Amino acid sequence: ARASPSPPPPAAAASSASASPELSDSLVGRVKAALVMIKGSASSDQDFLLSCRTLLQFVGNVVNHPTDPKYRKIRKGNSTFRNRLGSKPGGCESLIAFGFKEVSEGMPPEEYLVLDDVSPEMVRVKELLEAAVPGGAAAAQMPISSSPAPPAGGMFG
């Protein structure tokens, strides 16, 4: 019989990027499932990488600018978003996996993806995705708007 691993000491748990491993594993699974959908519908590896880098740009923006509301709202009708990520199977699901919610606002109504909070799990999964995607760390640092990117690591580094 295998001995179960002992829990980490309190100091290690406090310094961990995630206070809730179960939520992180669940988030990892949801993001992975969405990426599998995107990969399955991509016309090429380059198309898939462009979608992944776009996902990282949106997620990186909210992680790097957690108090700026402009990064927490994505208009689903935006042509860049639609072409690179939103129109692909798994595209919206990947952002929903990170915690964005679909909402309809305005008159006439427009569809948006809106994020309420940046969670520690979101930061951890973004870092895993950056490591897995060629050019991912650079994509996550590039704001989609013209705002300058913060130094690597930002406020979480």
C-alpha positions in Angstrom: 0.0 0.0 0.0 1.3 3.5 -0.9 1.4 6.1 1.8 -0.6 9.2 1.0 1.6 12.3 0.6 1.6 14.5 3.7 0.1 18.0 3.3 2.6 20.8 2.6 3.8 22.7 5.7 1.8 25.9 6.4 4.5 28.2 5.0 4.6 26.3 1.7 0.8 26.4 1.4 0.7 30.1 2.1 3.3 30.9 -0.6 1.5 28.7 -3.2 0.0 30.6 -6.1 -3.2 28.7 -5.5 -5.0 28.5 -2.2 -7.4 25.8 -3.6 -5.8 23.0 -5.6 -9.3 21.5 -6.4 -10.4 24.6 -8.1 -7.2 24.9 -10.0 -7.5 21.3 -11.2 -11.0 22.0 -12.2 -10.0 25.1 -14.1 -7.1 23.3 -15.8 -9.6 20.6 -16.9 -12.1 23.2 -18.3 -9.4 25.2 -20.1 -7.9 22.0 -21.5 -11.3 20.8 -22.8 -11.9 24.1 -24.5 -8.4 24.0 -26.1 -9.1 20.5 -27.4 -12.2 21.9 -29.1 -10.2 24.7 -30.6 -7.4 22.4 -31.7 -10.0 20.1 -33.3 -11.5 22.9 -35.4 -8.3 24.7 -36.3 -7.3 24.7 -39.9 -3.6 24.5 -39.1 -1.2 24.5 -36.2 -0.6 28.2 -36.8 -4.4 28.9 -36.6 -4.5 27.0 -33.3 -1.4 28.9 -31.9 -3.1 32.2 -32.9 -6.2 31.3 -31.0 -4.1 30.3 -27.9 -2.1 33.5 -28.1 -5.3 35.5 -28.4 -6.7 33.7 -25.3 -3.5 34.5 -23.5 -3.7 38.2 -24.5 -7.2 38.5 -23.0 -6.3 36.5 -19.9 -3.0 38.3 -19.5 -4.7 41.7 -19.7 -7.0 41.0 -16.8 -4.2 39.4 -14.7 -1.8 42.3 -15.5 -4.5 45.0 -15.0 -6.8 43.4 -12.4 -8.5 46.7 -11.4 -9.0 48.1 -14.9 -12.6 47.3 -16.0 -11.8 47.7 -19.7 -9.9 44.5 -19.8 -12.8 42.6 -18.1 -15.3 43.0 -20.9 -15.0 41.5 -24.4 -17.5 42.4 -27.1 -18.2 39.1 -28.8 -18.9 41.0 -32.1 -15.4 42.5 -32.2 -13.9 41.4 -35.5 -10.4 40.6 -34.1 -11.9 38.6 -31.3 -14.2 36.7 -33.6 -11.6 36.0 -36.2 -8.9 34.8 -33.8 -10.9 33.1 -31.1 -14.6 33.8 -30.7 -15.9 32.1 -33.8 -14.0 28.9 -33.2 -15.6 25.9 -31.3 -14.1 26.2 -27.8 -13.1 29.8 -28.2 -15.8 31.4 -26.0 -15.7 28.3 -23.8 -12.0 28.9 -23.1 -12.7 32.3 -21.7 -15.8 31.0 -19.8 -13.5 28.4 -18.3 -11.3 31.2 -16.9 -14.4 32.8 -15.3 -15.8 35.1 -17.9 -19.6 35.1 -18.2 -21.8 35.7 -21.2 -24.0 38.8 -20.8 -26.2 40.9 -23.1 -26.2 44.7 -22.7 -27.5 47.8 -24.3 -30.1 48.7 -26.9 -30.0 47.0 -29.3 -28.5 44.2 -27.1 -24.9 43.2 -27.7 -23.3 40.1 -26.5 -20.2 40.4 -24.2 -18.0 38.1 -22.1 -17.5 39.8 -18.7 -15.1 38.8 -15.8 -16.0 39.7 -12.3 -12.9 38.7 -10.4 -9.3 37.6 -11.1 -8.7 34.5 -9.1 -5.3 33.0 -7.9 -6.3 29.9 -10.0 -6.6 32.1 -13.1 -3.1 33.4 -12.6 -1.7 29.8 -12.1 -3.5 28.4 -15.2 -2.4 31.4 -17.3 1.2 30.6 -16.3 0.8 27.0 -17.3 -0.6 28.0 -20.6 2.2 30.5 -21.2 4.7 27.7 -20.7 2.9 25.3 -23.0 2.3 27.7 -26.0 5.2 28.9 -28.1 5.4 32.7 -27.6 2.8 32.4 -24.9 4.6 34.6 -22.3 5.0 37.4 -24.9 1.4 37.2 -25.9 0.2 37.5 -22.3 2.2 40.6 -21.9 0.8 42.3 -25.0 -2.2 44.4 -24.3 -4.8 44.3 -27.0 -5.3 48.0 -26.5 -2.5 50.6 -26.8 -1.7 50.6 -23.1 1.9 49.7 -22.2 2.4 46.3 -20.7 3.7 46.2 -17.1 7.1 44.6 -16.4 7.2 40.8 -16.4 5.6 39.4 -13.3 3.5 42.5 -12.8 1.9 42.8 -9.4 1.9 39.0 -8.8 5.7 38.6 -9.4 
